[in-house]
Structure formats: C-alpha cells, structure tokens
C-alpha cells in the first residue's frame, strides 16, 4: 500500500471508529485546543488554591464579621470596613511604613546583590565556596534568621551592644528593638541580609549569559571598567533585572516572621506594616472583615507596584 492510499484511507478508518477527522484534536487547527485541555487541570488547581481564596477575602471584606466560622449565616454586605479603614491614621501609617520599607530594602538588596554577583562572577581561587556563602542567608529560614538577629541586637546581652561598649563607640547598651529609629534600622538590616542573596543568584545567572567576547572587544576599544559595566553588564541584565526586583519587592510586601519576631510592629507602630496590621486585626482583635479589607488594599498596592516595575524594568538605570 502506497503512502497516498494510506493517507486516503486514514479518514475512512477514523469514521469507522466514530471519530470525525474535522474535530480530531490531532488536526493542525485543533492543536491549540488540545494544548488548552492539557493546561486545564493546572488552571483549575490554581483557581482552587489562589483565585478562590482571593475572591473569598474580597467578599469577606464587605461583611462585618468578628469571628469567622463554618456554617455561619451570611452577613449583609456593607462598606463600613473600608470607611473605617480610610479614616484610620494607623492604616495610613502602616501604608507609609510598608512603602518606605519596600523601597529601602529593594534598593539596598539590588545594589548589594548586583555587586556580589559581579564579584563572584570573576575568576579567582575559591569562587565556588564564595558563591555558596553568598546564597547561605537566603537558605536560612526566616524564623531562625529573626531569632539570630534578635540575639545580636538584644539590649541586655546582645553581641552588637557588647562590641560597641568594649570598643568605646558607645558608653551604654542601646535598646535597638525598643527605639523607633533603631528598630526600623534593625528591620532593614535583617531583611537586606535575608533578601540580597536572591538578587545575587538571579543576577549571577544573567551574567553567565553575557558573551565574554563583548568584554574583550570593549577592552580592545579602550573602554574602562565602569564603561564595560554600564554599557555591557547592565544592558545584558535587563531581562532578569525586572523579575528580580518584582519578586524581592513582593517578598518584602508580604514578609511577616522577621518583623513580628523582632518588634511585633512596634515601638509605637513604627515597624507595623500592612501584613502585621492584618494579622493583629484578624487574630488579636478578631475583626476578620476589617482584616480582609486591609488584605484587599494590600493586594491592590502590590499589583499596582508590580505593574509599575514591569513597565520600568526595560529602561536603563543609568
């Protein structure tokens, strides 16, 4: 049997099997539909674990519920949670603390992460060990990292205070975690220490994709180290820079363990972010509707900030 006769007999065979050639998923025109069908289980799972909780939180934010429980009667819809929220000075202070913390930690993490990535990308003895050490802080669990840094900055027996007093830089023990400005400083230090390795790993992967021939040609043309960094390294990292900044920014937005274990949002609310405020309203004051409203506003701010970062990620930094 020739290939032509086989091609002519294939549609007839499909008809005998009850499959119409026109609607077969293997036809070129239906392959896209087949791909969507393969993705359908993942889409349904994502909707179940992400979309449904978000919709439930939005629905809960329009209800006055003090204690959420299964089988409860549905409360009437109301805007009272949002009215109280936008009249609360504590809420606007939490927004300011969150935005300032996100901006500071993201910028410092990016600068330090990029610098360390460029450093460990060079050829030197012990480079593999240096790369491992750079990534260690990101591998440390947030709870363990917060406990370690809490011990370092403890006002009574912390190692930082001991070193400052013994060196003569301070005449007394500094209450780092109970002083407004010092507490914010400690939070920034800990979060940058925890977050910069993530930036460094992503940037290092981006540096590996830049051809070395570009640097060699720039050296032949007499380009300085700063010129090679500005016109070769930074443009070469443009594709991964946006992803790194968005992910680290969202991490700072939602981070809870570090701030809660170190300061609990204090002193005087100077380290109370939207995540801390949401937790306190839900599990300390048992106002779940009000906490859901804070969560919805946090989600909106995160989406807007992510969209802004996506739009700006392709623009040069210098």
C-alpha positions as CSV (number, residue, x, y, z in Angstrom):
1,X,0.0,0.0,0.0
2,X,1.4,3.4,-1.0
3,X,1.6,6.3,1.3
4,X,-1.0,8.1,-0.8
5,X,-3.5,5.3,-0.4
6,X,-2.7,5.1,3.3
7,X,-3.4,8.9,3.7
8,X,-6.7,8.5,1.9
9,X,-7.7,5.5,4.0
10,X,-6.9,7.2,7.3
11,X,-10.0,9.5,7.4
12,X,-12.2,6.5,6.5
13,X,-10.6,4.5,9.3
14,X,-11.4,7.3,11.7
15,X,-15.0,7.4,10.5
16,X,-15.3,3.7,11.2
17,X,-14.0,4.3,14.7
18,X,-16.6,7.1,15.2
19,X,-14.0,9.9,15.1
20,X,-14.6,12.8,12.7
21,X,-11.4,14.0,11.1
22,X,-12.7,17.5,11.2
23,X,-13.0,17.5,15.0
24,X,-9.9,15.4,15.8
25,X,-7.6,17.0,18.4
26,X,-4.6,15.9,16.3
27,X,-5.6,18.1,13.4
28,X,-3.4,21.2,13.0
29,X,-6.3,23.5,13.5
30,X,-7.2,21.9,16.8
31,X,-3.8,21.5,18.3
32,X,-4.2,24.8,20.2
33,X,-7.4,23.5,21.8
34,X,-5.6,20.3,22.8
35,X,-2.9,22.4,24.5
36,X,-5.5,24.3,26.4
37,X,-7.1,21.0,27.5
38,X,-3.7,19.8,28.8
39,X,-3.4,23.1,30.8
40,X,-6.9,22.8,32.2
41,X,-6.0,20.8,35.3
42,X,-3.3,23.2,36.3
43,X,-5.6,26.2,35.7
44,X,-8.3,24.6,37.9
45,X,-5.8,23.8,40.6
46,X,-4.5,27.4,40.5
47,X,-8.1,28.7,40.7
48,X,-8.8,26.5,43.7
49,X,-5.8,27.5,45.8
50,X,-5.3,31.1,44.7
51,X,-8.3,32.7,42.9
52,X,-10.9,31.3,45.3
53,X,-9.2,32.5,48.5
54,X,-8.8,35.9,47.0
55,X,-12.4,36.1,46.0
56,X,-13.4,34.9,49.4
57,X,-11.3,37.6,51.1
58,X,-12.8,40.3,48.9
59,X,-16.3,39.0,49.8
60,X,-15.4,38.9,53.5
61,X,-14.1,42.5,53.4
62,X,-17.6,43.7,52.7
63,X,-19.0,42.0,55.8
64,X,-18.8,42.8,59.5
65,X,-17.6,39.6,60.9
66,X,-15.8,39.4,64.3
67,X,-15.2,35.6,64.3
68,X,-15.3,33.6,61.1
69,X,-16.6,30.0,61.4
70,X,-18.0,27.4,59.2
71,X,-21.8,27.2,58.7
72,X,-22.4,30.8,59.8
73,X,-25.1,32.8,58.3
74,X,-24.0,35.2,55.6
75,X,-23.7,38.8,57.0
76,X,-25.2,41.6,54.9
77,X,-22.8,43.5,52.5
78,X,-21.5,46.8,53.8
79,X,-18.8,49.4,53.1
80,X,-18.2,50.1,56.8
81,X,-14.9,48.2,56.9
82,X,-13.5,50.4,54.2
83,X,-15.0,53.5,55.7
84,X,-13.3,52.9,59.0
85,X,-10.1,51.9,57.2
86,X,-9.7,55.1,55.3
87,X,-10.5,57.1,58.5
88,X,-7.8,55.3,60.5
89,X,-4.4,57.1,61.0
90,X,-2.9,53.7,61.9
91,X,-3.8,52.4,58.5
92,X,-2.1,55.2,56.6
93,X,1.0,54.9,58.9
94,X,1.1,51.2,58.1
95,X,1.0,52.1,54.3
96,X,3.8,54.6,54.8
97,X,5.9,52.1,56.7
98,X,5.3,49.4,54.2
99,X,6.1,51.5,51.1
100,X,9.3,53.0,52.7
101,X,10.4,49.6,53.9
102,X,9.8,48.1,50.4
103,X,11.7,50.9,48.7
104,X,14.7,50.8,51.0
105,X,15.1,47.0,51.2
106,X,14.5,46.5,47.5
107,X,17.1,49.2,46.5
108,X,19.7,48.0,49.0
109,X,19.2,44.4,48.2
110,X,19.5,45.1,44.5
111,X,22.7,47.1,44.9
112,X,24.4,44.6,47.2
113,X,23.1,41.6,45.2
114,X,24.4,43.0,41.9
115,X,27.8,43.9,43.5
116,X,28.2,40.4,45.0
117,X,27.1,38.8,41.7
118,X,29.7,40.7,39.7
119,X,32.3,39.8,42.4
120,X,31.7,36.1,42.4
121,X,31.5,36.0,38.6
122,X,35.2,36.8,38.4
123,X,37.9,34.2,38.1
124,X,39.6,33.6,41.5
125,X,40.6,30.8,43.8
126,X,37.7,29.7,46.0
127,X,35.0,31.1,43.7
128,X,32.7,28.1,44.3
129,X,32.9,28.5,48.0
130,X,32.2,32.2,47.7
131,X,29.1,31.5,45.7
132,X,27.8,29.1,48.3
133,X,28.5,31.6,51.1
134,X,26.6,34.4,49.2
135,X,23.5,32.2,48.9
136,X,23.5,31.0,52.6
137,X,21.4,33.8,54.1
138,X,18.6,33.1,51.6
139,X,18.6,29.5,52.6
140,X,18.2,30.3,56.3
141,X,14.5,30.1,57.4
142,X,13.1,33.5,58.3
143,X,12.2,32.5,61.8
144,X,15.7,31.3,62.5
145,X,17.2,34.4,60.9
146,X,15.0,36.6,63.1
147,X,16.0,34.8,66.3
148,X,19.7,35.1,65.4
149,X,19.5,38.8,64.7
150,X,17.3,39.4,67.8
151,X,20.0,37.9,69.9
152,X,22.7,40.0,68.2
153,X,20.7,43.3,68.8
154,X,19.4,42.4,72.3
155,X,19.6,45.4,74.6
156,X,20.9,43.4,77.6
157,X,23.3,40.7,76.3
158,X,23.4,41.3,72.6
159,X,26.7,40.8,70.7
160,X,26.4,44.2,68.9
161,X,26.0,46.1,72.1
162,X,28.9,44.2,73.7
163,X,31.1,45.1,70.8
164,X,30.1,48.7,70.8
165,X,30.7,49.1,74.6
166,X,34.0,47.2,74.6
167,X,35.3,49.3,71.6
168,X,34.3,52.5,73.3
169,X,32.0,53.5,70.5
170,X,29.1,53.6,72.9
171,X,29.0,54.3,76.6
172,X,25.8,52.3,77.3
173,X,23.7,49.4,76.0
174,X,21.5,50.6,73.1
175,X,17.8,49.5,73.2
176,X,17.8,48.7,69.5
177,X,14.4,47.0,69.3
178,X,12.5,49.4,71.5
179,X,13.6,52.7,70.0
180,X,11.6,53.8,66.9
181,X,14.5,54.8,64.6
182,X,16.8,52.0,65.8
183,X,14.1,49.3,65.4
184,X,13.5,50.4,61.7
185,X,17.3,50.2,61.1
186,X,17.5,46.7,62.5
187,X,14.5,45.6,60.4
188,X,16.1,47.0,57.2
189,X,19.5,45.3,58.1
190,X,17.9,41.9,58.7
191,X,15.7,42.0,55.6
192,X,18.5,43.1,53.3
193,X,20.7,40.4,54.7
194,X,18.0,37.9,54.0
195,X,17.0,39.2,50.6
196,X,20.2,40.3,48.8
197,X,21.3,36.7,48.0
198,X,18.2,36.1,46.0
199,X,19.1,39.1,43.8
200,X,22.7,37.9,43.6
201,X,21.7,34.4,42.4
202,X,19.4,35.8,39.7
203,X,22.0,38.4,38.6
204,X,24.7,35.7,38.5
205,X,22.6,33.6,36.2
206,X,22.1,36.7,34.0
207,X,25.9,37.4,33.9
208,X,26.6,33.9,32.7
209,X,24.5,34.6,29.6
210,X,26.6,37.7,28.6
211,X,29.2,36.7,25.9
212,X,32.7,37.2,27.1
213,X,33.6,38.4,23.6
214,X,31.8,41.7,24.3
215,X,34.1,42.4,27.2
216,X,37.2,41.5,25.2
217,X,36.1,43.8,22.3
218,X,35.4,46.6,24.8
219,X,38.9,46.2,26.3
220,X,40.4,46.4,22.8
221,X,38.5,49.6,22.1
222,X,39.8,51.1,25.4
223,X,36.6,51.0,27.4
224,X,37.1,51.5,31.2
225,X,35.8,49.1,33.8
226,X,32.9,51.5,34.5
227,X,32.1,51.7,30.8
228,X,32.0,48.0,30.4
229,X,29.8,47.7,33.4
230,X,27.4,50.4,32.2
231,X,27.2,49.6,28.5
232,X,27.6,45.8,28.6
233,X,26.7,44.4,32.0
234,X,23.7,46.4,32.9
235,X,22.0,46.1,29.4
236,X,22.8,42.4,29.5
237,X,21.0,42.0,32.8
238,X,17.9,43.9,31.6
239,X,15.8,40.7,31.1
240,X,16.4,39.3,34.6
241,X,16.5,42.6,36.5
242,X,12.8,43.2,36.3
243,X,11.9,39.7,37.5
244,X,14.4,40.0,40.4
245,X,13.1,43.4,41.5
246,X,9.4,42.3,41.3
247,X,10.0,39.1,43.3
248,X,12.1,40.8,46.0
249,X,9.5,43.6,46.3
250,X,6.6,41.2,46.7
251,X,8.6,39.3,49.3
252,X,9.1,42.5,51.4
253,X,5.4,43.3,51.0
254,X,4.2,40.0,52.4
255,X,7.1,39.3,54.9
256,X,5.7,38.6,58.4
257,X,8.0,36.5,60.5
258,X,11.1,38.8,60.6
259,X,9.1,41.9,61.7
260,X,6.8,40.1,64.0
261,X,9.5,38.2,65.9
262,X,11.9,41.2,66.2
263,X,9.5,44.1,67.1
264,X,5.9,42.9,66.7
265,X,5.2,46.0,64.8
266,X,6.4,48.4,67.5
267,X,7.6,50.5,69.0
268,X,4.7,53.0,68.6
269,X,3.7,51.3,65.3
270,X,7.0,52.5,63.5
271,X,7.6,49.0,62.1
272,X,3.9,47.9,61.7
273,X,3.5,47.0,58.0
274,X,0.2,46.1,56.3
275,X,1.0,42.4,56.9
276,X,1.5,42.9,60.6
277,X,-1.7,45.0,60.9
278,X,-3.7,42.4,59.0
279,X,-2.5,39.7,61.4
280,X,-3.3,41.8,64.5
281,X,-6.8,42.8,63.4
282,X,-7.6,39.1,62.5
283,X,-6.1,37.1,65.3
284,X,-5.6,39.6,68.1
285,X,-8.8,41.7,67.8
286,X,-10.8,39.0,65.9
287,X,-12.1,41.5,63.4
288,X,-11.9,39.3,60.3
289,X,-13.9,41.6,58.0
290,X,-11.7,44.6,58.8
291,X,-8.5,42.4,58.4
292,X,-9.8,41.2,55.0
293,X,-10.3,44.8,53.9
294,X,-6.6,45.5,54.8
295,X,-5.6,42.5,52.8
296,X,-7.5,43.6,49.7
297,X,-5.9,47.0,49.8
298,X,-2.5,45.4,50.2
299,X,-3.2,43.2,47.2
300,X,-4.2,46.3,45.1
301,X,-1.0,48.1,46.1
302,X,1.1,45.0,45.3
303,X,-0.5,44.7,41.8
304,X,0.0,48.4,41.0
305,X,3.6,48.3,42.2
306,X,4.3,45.1,40.2
307,X,2.8,46.7,37.1
308,X,4.9,49.8,37.5
309,X,8.0,47.7,37.9
310,X,7.2,45.7,34.8
311,X,6.8,48.9,32.8
312,X,10.0,50.3,34.1
313,X,12.2,47.2,34.0
314,X,13.2,47.6,30.4
315,X,14.5,51.1,30.9
316,X,18.2,51.7,31.6
317,X,19.2,52.6,35.2
318,X,22.0,55.0,34.1
